[in-house]
Amino acid sequence: MRQICDRCDVLLLFDEIATGLGRLGVWWGADYVGAYPDMLGVGKGMSGGYAPLSAMLQSTHVASTYLGEESCKFDDGHTFNANPLARRS
């Protein structure tokens, strides 16, 4: 998968919501299969199920395309906005 994406100039994204954070005996499912993505969606195990929490991890070459000299902010929304633990201030 990694070689095909590199050859075609396509980002490789892994959804590690269910497989990440040690659930396969290694830190990430990507480690388990040996194919390293450009972006990695993670969650569930981050908060132990006590609060809705997730993250999108990305490689340096992906982040460098939009960071440039000034850092930019991404505004987002999610389905857990009504949860007082997950709300933004």
C-alpha positions as CSV (number, residue, x, y, z in Angstrom):
1,M,0.0,0.0,0.0
2,R,2.8,2.4,0.9
3,Q,4.6,1.8,-2.3
4,I,1.5,2.2,-4.5
5,C,0.6,5.5,-2.7
6,D,4.1,6.9,-3.1
7,R,4.2,5.9,-6.8
8,C,0.9,7.5,-7.5
9,D,1.5,10.6,-5.2
10,V,-1.5,9.7,-3.0
11,L,-1.7,10.1,0.8
12,L,-2.0,6.9,2.8
13,L,-4.5,7.3,5.7
14,F,-5.1,4.7,8.4
15,D,-8.1,4.6,10.6
16,E,-6.7,3.4,13.9
17,I,-9.8,4.2,16.1
18,A,-10.3,0.5,16.9
19,T,-6.8,-0.9,16.3
20,G,-4.5,1.8,17.7
21,L,-3.0,2.5,21.1
22,G,-1.8,-1.1,21.8
23,R,-4.9,-3.1,20.9
24,L,-2.9,-5.3,18.6
25,G,0.1,-5.8,20.9
26,V,2.0,-3.0,19.3
27,W,1.5,0.8,19.6
28,W,-0.2,1.2,16.2
29,G,-1.8,-1.2,13.7
30,A,0.6,0.4,11.2
31,D,3.5,-1.1,13.2
32,Y,1.8,-4.4,13.1
33,V,1.6,-4.5,9.3
34,G,4.7,-2.4,8.6
35,A,3.1,0.1,6.3
36,Y,3.4,3.7,7.7
37,P,0.7,6.1,6.8
38,D,0.8,9.9,6.1
39,M,-2.2,10.4,8.4
40,L,-3.5,8.4,11.3
41,G,-6.9,8.7,12.9
42,V,-6.9,7.6,16.5
43,G,-9.4,7.6,19.4
44,K,-11.3,5.3,21.8
45,G,-8.3,4.2,23.9
46,M,-7.2,7.8,24.4
47,S,-9.7,8.5,27.1
48,G,-10.6,5.0,28.3
49,G,-14.2,5.7,27.2
50,Y,-14.8,8.4,29.8
51,A,-14.9,11.3,27.4
52,P,-15.2,11.5,23.6
53,L,-11.6,12.1,22.5
54,S,-9.9,11.5,19.2
55,A,-7.0,12.9,17.2
56,M,-5.6,13.0,13.7
57,L,-1.8,12.4,13.6
58,Q,0.1,13.4,10.5
59,S,3.6,13.1,9.1
60,T,5.9,16.1,8.9
61,H,5.7,16.3,5.1
62,V,1.9,16.6,5.3
63,A,2.0,19.3,8.0
64,S,4.7,21.3,6.2
65,T,2.4,21.9,3.3
66,Y,0.1,24.2,5.3
67,L,2.2,25.4,8.2
68,G,4.7,27.5,6.3
69,E,6.1,30.5,8.1
70,E,2.9,31.1,10.0
71,S,1.0,28.4,11.8
72,C,-2.6,28.1,10.8
73,K,-5.6,26.9,12.8
74,F,-8.2,24.4,11.7
75,D,-11.7,24.9,13.1
76,D,-13.7,21.8,13.5
77,G,-17.0,20.5,14.8
78,H,-18.1,17.2,16.0
79,T,-21.1,15.2,17.2
80,F,-20.1,15.3,20.9
81,N,-20.5,19.1,21.2
82,A,-23.3,18.7,23.8
83,N,-21.0,16.7,26.1
84,P,-19.7,19.1,28.8
85,L,-16.3,17.3,29.0
86,A,-15.8,17.6,25.2
87,R,-17.0,21.2,24.7
88,R,-14.7,23.9,23.7
89,S,-14.5,27.0,25.8
